[in-house]
Amino acid sequence: MQTHQEIDERSLALHRLIAEKIRRDPVLLDSAKETVARWQTMVCQSSQPYLAEWASILAQGAEASLAMAVEDSPRATALRQSSPFTKVLSNAERFAFLKAWKSHETQ
């Protein structure tokens, strides 16, 4: 079983990959904005502060958004638990990352 720290480390590494992809294709940031807007209408109240913060960060543009996505801080770790970047990677990219991460863990 993974510890919270290991899960947080994996999430940070995954967001670094996401940030690289968005830097190559900044239009992908729009999907994160759409995700936040959609989630704000349908998720529980306890997630709303995180979504509001993401909406505010995304409104500041790509650099601020990606900086937060890959920041190594307690605040960023908490925000990544409600990450709006779910559609940036394809399933194949996500699975490849997870496979590589698992392989890395067992070494």
Buried (B, 14 or more C-beta within 10 A) or exposed (E): EEEEEEEBBBBBBBBEBBBEBBEEEEEBBEBBBEBBEEBBEEEEEEBEEBBEBBBEBBEEEBEEBBEBBBBEEEEBBEBBEBBBBEEBBEEEBBEEBEEEBEEEEEE
